[in-house]
Amino acid sequence: MKAAQYVMGTVVVGALLLTGCGVTNNHDTAIRDAVANRVFLYQTPGANDATLQVVRANGYFGGGCSSQIIIDDKFAAQLETGEQVAFSVPSGSHVVSLQNSGACHKVGGDAQVQTTLASGETAQLEVNKWGSSLSAVKR
């Protein structure tokens, strides 16, 4: 009797653990806008502004990390995996840096990008799925 209960309990637990394996979702593919309460600067377009878009790659790895986007030494936004944000920055030269908190607090040496944007121009930067590097997206 006890052996049958043990086997049945093991089967039920195993089935519950495997239930999510066949489910598909868009967690690994969809990029969504960062929520407004984690975006702090450069949200109102002005005359002669340029657009700086930052996208954090998607994936299950890095889910415990938050990526802080710093523009010209100012905390501009916090991104989670699979999020993006667009900034309306004044035209000219900008230094964009990446800092992390959470499970992957340490970032690599490639966590800063300098970009120069003309009025109306758009540049796209990408944070990798682990939140450890920041790079310009090649057009």
C-alpha positions as YAML, in Angstrom:
chain: A
units: angstrom
residues:
- id: 1
  name: MET
  ca: [0.00, 0.00, 0.00]
- id: 2
  name: LYS
  ca: [2.74, 2.46, 0.98]
- id: 3
  name: ALA
  ca: [4.77, 1.56, -2.11]
- id: 4
  name: ALA
  ca: [1.76, 2.23, -4.37]
- id: 5
  name: GLN
  ca: [1.19, 5.62, -2.73]
- id: 6
  name: TYR
  ca: [4.87, 6.50, -3.16]
- id: 7
  name: VAL
  ca: [4.82, 5.55, -6.85]
- id: 8
  name: MET
  ca: [1.58, 7.44, -7.46]
- id: 9
  name: GLY
  ca: [2.95, 10.52, -5.67]
- id: 10
  name: THR
  ca: [6.13, 10.37, -7.76]
- id: 11
  name: VAL
  ca: [4.12, 10.12, -10.98]
- id: 12
  name: VAL
  ca: [1.94, 13.11, -10.02]
- id: 13
  name: VAL
  ca: [4.95, 15.26, -9.07]
- id: 14
  name: GLY
  ca: [6.75, 14.28, -12.29]
- id: 15
  name: ALA
  ca: [3.70, 15.14, -14.37]
- id: 16
  name: LEU
  ca: [3.38, 18.51, -12.67]
- id: 17
  name: LEU
  ca: [7.05, 19.29, -13.29]
- id: 18
  name: LEU
  ca: [6.75, 18.45, -16.98]
- id: 19
  name: THR
  ca: [3.49, 20.31, -17.55]
- id: 20
  name: GLY
  ca: [5.16, 23.58, -18.57]
- id: 21
  name: CYS
  ca: [7.60, 21.92, -20.99]
- id: 22
  name: GLY
  ca: [5.12, 21.64, -23.83]
- id: 23
  name: VAL
  ca: [3.72, 25.13, -23.41]
- id: 24
  name: THR
  ca: [4.94, 27.76, -25.83]
- id: 25
  name: ASN
  ca: [4.88, 31.45, -25.11]
- id: 26
  name: ASN
  ca: [6.53, 34.55, -26.44]
- id: 27
  name: HIS
  ca: [8.83, 35.17, -23.46]
- id: 28
  name: ASP
  ca: [11.91, 34.42, -25.56]
- id: 29
  name: THR
  ca: [10.81, 36.27, -28.69]
- id: 30
  name: ALA
  ca: [8.65, 39.30, -27.87]
- id: 31
  name: ILE
  ca: [10.24, 42.66, -27.08]
- id: 32
  name: ARG
  ca: [7.95, 44.96, -25.13]
- id: 33
  name: ASP
  ca: [8.20, 48.56, -23.96]
- id: 34
  name: ALA
  ca: [9.60, 49.13, -20.50]
- id: 35
  name: VAL
  ca: [6.95, 50.09, -17.99]
- id: 36
  name: ALA
  ca: [6.63, 53.83, -17.43]
- id: 37
  name: ASN
  ca: [7.57, 53.74, -13.74]
- id: 38
  name: ARG
  ca: [11.09, 52.51, -14.69]
- id: 39
  name: VAL
  ca: [11.77, 55.18, -17.34]
- id: 40
  name: PHE
  ca: [12.96, 58.46, -15.87]
- id: 41
  name: LEU
  ca: [14.52, 60.79, -18.44]
- id: 42
  name: TYR
  ca: [14.33, 62.03, -22.04]
- id: 43
  name: GLN
  ca: [10.71, 61.10, -22.70]
- id: 44
  name: THR
  ca: [9.47, 64.45, -24.06]
- id: 45
  name: PRO
  ca: [10.66, 65.16, -27.62]
- id: 46
  name: GLY
  ca: [12.13, 68.59, -28.24]
- id: 47
  name: ALA
  ca: [13.27, 70.60, -31.23]
- id: 48
  name: ASN
  ca: [16.46, 69.22, -32.79]
- id: 49
  name: ASP
  ca: [16.35, 66.04, -30.71]
- id: 50
  name: ALA
  ca: [17.62, 62.65, -31.81]
- id: 51
  name: THR
  ca: [16.28, 59.24, -30.82]
- id: 52
  name: LEU
  ca: [18.29, 56.75, -28.82]
- id: 53
  name: GLN
  ca: [16.67, 53.33, -28.57]
- id: 54
  name: VAL
  ca: [17.96, 50.76, -26.08]
- id: 55
  name: VAL
  ca: [16.80, 47.14, -26.32]
- id: 56
  name: ARG
  ca: [17.60, 44.42, -23.82]
- id: 57
  name: ALA
  ca: [17.71, 41.02, -25.51]
- id: 58
  name: ASN
  ca: [15.28, 38.38, -24.42]
- id: 59
  name: GLY
  ca: [15.92, 35.02, -22.78]
- id: 60
  name: TYR
  ca: [15.45, 33.07, -19.61]
- id: 61
  name: PHE
  ca: [19.06, 33.65, -18.57]
- id: 62
  name: GLY
  ca: [19.54, 37.03, -16.95]
- id: 63
  name: GLY
  ca: [15.99, 37.16, -15.63]
- id: 64
  name: GLY
  ca: [17.26, 37.97, -12.15]
- id: 65
  name: CYS
  ca: [19.18, 41.01, -13.40]
- id: 66
  name: SER
  ca: [18.03, 44.57, -13.82]
- id: 67
  name: SER
  ca: [19.93, 46.77, -16.26]
- id: 68
  name: GLN
  ca: [20.22, 50.44, -15.40]
- id: 69
  name: ILE
  ca: [20.75, 52.68, -18.42]
- id: 70
  name: ILE
  ca: [22.85, 55.75, -17.66]
- id: 71
  name: ILE
  ca: [22.97, 58.58, -20.23]
- id: 72
  name: ASP
  ca: [25.61, 61.26, -19.67]
- id: 73
  name: ASP
  ca: [25.96, 60.24, -16.00]
- id: 74
  name: LYS
  ca: [22.17, 60.43, -15.39]
- id: 75
  name: PHE
  ca: [20.04, 57.41, -14.45]
- id: 76
  name: ALA
  ca: [17.61, 57.25, -17.39]
- id: 77
  name: ALA
  ca: [15.84, 53.87, -17.14]
- id: 78
  name: GLN
  ca: [15.86, 50.35, -15.76]
- id: 79
  name: LEU
  ca: [15.30, 47.45, -18.18]
- id: 80
  name: GLU
  ca: [14.42, 43.83, -17.60]
- id: 81
  name: THR
  ca: [14.92, 41.06, -20.16]
- id: 82
  name: GLY
  ca: [12.94, 41.58, -23.36]
- id: 83
  name: GLU
  ca: [12.29, 45.29, -22.82]
- id: 84
  name: GLN
  ca: [13.04, 48.38, -24.87]
- id: 85
  name: VAL
  ca: [12.94, 52.11, -24.34]
- id: 86
  name: ALA
  ca: [13.31, 55.11, -26.65]
- id: 87
  name: PHE
  ca: [14.88, 58.35, -25.46]
- id: 88
  name: SER
  ca: [14.56, 61.78, -27.10]
- id: 89
  name: VAL
  ca: [18.04, 63.15, -26.48]
- id: 90
  name: PRO
  ca: [19.50, 66.48, -27.60]
- id: 91
  name: SER
  ca: [21.54, 66.12, -30.77]
- id: 92
  name: GLY
  ca: [25.26, 65.81, -30.15]
- id: 93
  name: SER
  ca: [27.60, 63.42, -28.37]
- id: 94
  name: HIS
  ca: [26.36, 61.13, -25.58]
- id: 95
  name: VAL
  ca: [27.90, 58.49, -23.36]
- id: 96
  name: VAL
  ca: [25.55, 55.61, -22.57]
- id: 97
  name: SER
  ca: [26.58, 53.27, -19.75]
- id: 98
  name: LEU
  ca: [25.20, 50.07, -18.29]
- id: 99
  name: GLN
  ca: [25.03, 49.16, -14.62]
- id: 100
  name: ASN
  ca: [23.37, 46.09, -13.17]
- id: 101
  name: SER
  ca: [21.73, 45.02, -9.98]
- id: 102
  name: GLY
  ca: [20.37, 41.68, -8.91]
- id: 103
  name: ALA
  ca: [21.88, 38.29, -9.70]
- id: 104
  name: CYS
  ca: [24.42, 39.63, -12.23]
- id: 105
  name: HIS
  ca: [25.56, 42.77, -10.45]
- id: 106
  name: LYS
  ca: [28.96, 42.82, -12.19]
- id: 107
  name: VAL
  ca: [29.10, 44.04, -15.78]
- id: 108
  name: GLY
  ca: [31.84, 43.46, -18.32]
- id: 109
  name: GLY
  ca: [34.35, 45.98, -19.57]
- id: 110
  name: ASP
  ca: [32.18, 46.63, -22.64]
- id: 111
  name: ALA
  ca: [29.39, 48.33, -20.74]
- id: 112
  name: GLN
  ca: [29.72, 51.80, -22.27]
- id: 113
  name: VAL
  ca: [29.03, 53.24, -25.72]
- id: 114
  name: GLN
  ca: [29.72, 56.73, -26.99]
- id: 115
  name: THR
  ca: [27.48, 57.95, -29.81]
- id: 116
  name: THR
  ca: [27.07, 61.18, -31.73]
- id: 117
  name: LEU
  ca: [23.62, 61.88, -33.14]
- id: 118
  name: ALA
  ca: [22.42, 64.57, -35.52]
- id: 119
  name: SER
  ca: [18.98, 66.12, -35.19]
- id: 120
  name: GLY
  ca: [16.34, 63.59, -36.28]
- id: 121
  name: GLU
  ca: [18.81, 60.70, -36.35]
- id: 122
  name: THR
  ca: [18.17, 57.39, -34.57]
- id: 123
  name: ALA
  ca: [20.71, 55.07, -32.96]
- id: 124
  name: GLN
  ca: [19.96, 51.67, -31.48]
- id: 125
  name: LEU
  ca: [21.90, 50.06, -28.64]
- id: 126
  name: GLU
  ca: [21.52, 46.54, -27.33]
- id: 127
  name: VAL
  ca: [22.04, 45.04, -23.89]
- id: 128
  name: ASN
  ca: [22.72, 41.31, -24.14]
- id: 129
  name: LYS
  ca: [20.33, 38.84, -22.51]
- id: 130
  name: TRP
  ca: [22.59, 38.44, -19.47]
- id: 131
  name: GLY
  ca: [22.70, 42.20, -18.94]
- id: 132
  name: SER
  ca: [26.50, 42.19, -19.05]
- id: 133
  name: SER
  ca: [27.33, 44.19, -22.19]
- id: 134
  name: LEU
  ca: [26.11, 47.16, -24.18]
- id: 135
  name: SER
  ca: [26.79, 47.57, -27.90]
- id: 136
  name: ALA
  ca: [25.69, 49.63, -30.89]
- id: 137
  name: VAL
  ca: [23.47, 47.74, -33.34]
- id: 138
  name: LYS
  ca: [24.97, 47.76, -36.81]
- id: 139
  name: ARG
  ca: [22.67, 49.12, -39.50]
...
